[in-house]
Amino acid sequence: MSEETGKIVEQEMTELNKDDRAFRMYLQESLSPESETYIKSHGTIINWRKHGKLPPTDFLEDILSVYPSSDRRFRLALRLLAAKSPHVWGPGGVVWKLKKSKAE
């Protein structure tokens, strides 16, 4: 699980061409610095990426509440939550699937 989280974070940072400091700022662009979940140091990102630490669920849920579903950060938070708790968030962050009605 923690190795998977590291790979997800590393891949996202590579695709965005951001280092640890820039990635921390990017994730929190619309989050309040007064929040209990606010990341104060880029070392937190390093811990996620290299040392197997898992992002706090509260932080990831804050991202879900602040950014629209079309935002990369929203989708990243879903993927990380799914890696942490696949039994809750579903594979890859797909919380549920809607069946098409027969009328469609």
N, C-alpha and C positions, 0 to 999 in steps of 0.2 A: 504494500500500500504506500509506504513512504517513498519507495523507489519510484513508483508510478507517479506520485505527486511531483517529485523532482524532475522527472522527464517532461511532465506537462508544463511546469514552470519554465524549464529550459527551452522547450520548443516555442512557447509563447514569446519569450524574450528574444529568441533568435529571429522569429518572424517579424517582430516589431523593431528589431535592431536596437535594443535598449540594454544598457548595463543595469546592475543591481540598483543603483541610486535612481536612475531614470525610470526604471520599472516600478519602484516603490512610489514615486511621485505620480506616475501614470495611473496606478491602481486607485490612488486616493484623491485624484483630481477633484471629485465632487463630494468627498467625505469630509465631515467636520473634524478638525484637529482636536476638538474637545471630546470626541468620542472615546469611550474606553477601549475600543478595538483599534484605534489609530496606530499605525506602525511608525515608530519614532526613529528607527534606524534601518539603513539598507542591510545591516547584518542579519535582520530577520529574513530577508529575501535569500541571502546566502545560505542561511540555515534550512530553508525550504528546499533550495536547489541542490545543495551539496551534502547536507548532513542529516537528511531524513526527517527533519521536523515537519509536522503537518500544520498548515495554516489553521488558525482558530475558526471554528464553525461560525461563531458570531460575526467575525470579520467578513467571511464569505457571504453570510446572509445579509450583512449591511450592503455589500456590493449589489446583491439581487434587489434590494429595496431602493437603491439610488439610481442605478443605470437601467436604461430601457433594454428589453430583450434583444433588440437589434445590435446592441453594443458588444464588442468583443469581451469586455470585462465581465458582462453578465454571463456569457457562455463559458468563459474561463472559470468563473465561480461555480457554475453547475458541474463542470467536468471535475473540478477539485473536490466538491462535495460528494460526487459520485465515487471518486477514488477513496474517499474517507469512509463513506457509508453507503455502499451500493444497494444494500437492502432497503434503505430509505429513499435515496435519490434516483435509483435505477441505473442501468449501465450507460455510461457516458453522460449522465445528467438528464436522461429522459425520464421524467418523473412518472408520466403515464402516457399511454397512447389512446387516442380516440378512434373508435371503430367508425368506418364510413357507414352511413345508413344505406339501406337497400335502394332508397329513392334516388341516391346520387348516381 
